[in-house]
Amino acid sequence: IVHGNGQWGMLLRFFTGHANVLLPKFDPRAVWHTVTAEQVNTISLIGDAMARPLIEEYDAGGYSAGSLTTVTSSSAILSAIVDNIPFVATMIPLIKSMAPALGGEQALLPIWWSLSLGACLGGNGTLIGASANLTVAGIAERNGECIGFLEFARLAFPMMLVSIAICHIYIMWRFF
């Protein structure tokens, strides 16, 4: 799947000397077979449309996710435009199921932090990404100031990307 998150993740891993594995189309069974066969370390999920079928297939198939050390998602980018609660709720069973293969609950800590920070801070990227943004825009409008969607995104989206980059650096420093 070619998507902004997938491209960014692949380029980042590629330029830091890691191999990338591409599949011609999204097939949950093929993804888990590839994770097992190629000893994939990072898997990038693009929202609920990918996460839910992957979780269901993982639960049904008896696959090994022992090589996975990182599950990334587009939670930051998606949280800027859609509600992050269903996405986070979908990711919880997948992340929990990885605990035995990674050495227990403590090994999941960086994954939990990544999911939380990405979903939380991503909402700051657009006016509709967080209820606080909409609340402030409503108060501003009642006081004669209009904050438009594009105006807000022009200023907020780059700052969201900076905050996510800082969190990425922190997580890498703190946990790896």
Salt bridges, closest charged atoms under 4 A:
ASP48 OD1 - ARG52 NH2 3.51
GLU57 OE2 - ARG29 NE 3.69
